[in-house]
Amino acid sequence: MARNVGRIDQYVRIIIGLAVLIATAFFSYCPLYLLLGINTVHRSSAV
């Protein structure tokens, strides 16, 4: 398979990807989980 992504584009994608992961961890919110109906928060019944 021939490469079609340049070095700068590759680095930008890595940085943006890491920034998204850090942002979702920081805010505890992932829009993709919302779309997929996934919820990994385990709420205690004793509030």
Rosetta blueprint (number, residue, H / E / L):
1 M L
2 A L
3 R L
4 N L
5 V L
6 G L
7 R H
8 I H
9 D H
10 Q H
11 Y H
12 V H
13 R H
14 I H
15 I H
16 I H
17 G H
18 L H
19 A H
20 V H
21 L H
22 I H
23 A H
24 T H
25 A H
26 F H
27 F H
28 S L
29 Y L
30 C L
31 P H
32 L H
33 Y H
34 L H
35 L H
36 L H
37 G L
38 I L
39 N L
40 T L
41 V L
42 H L
43 R L
44 S L
45 S L
46 A L
47 V L
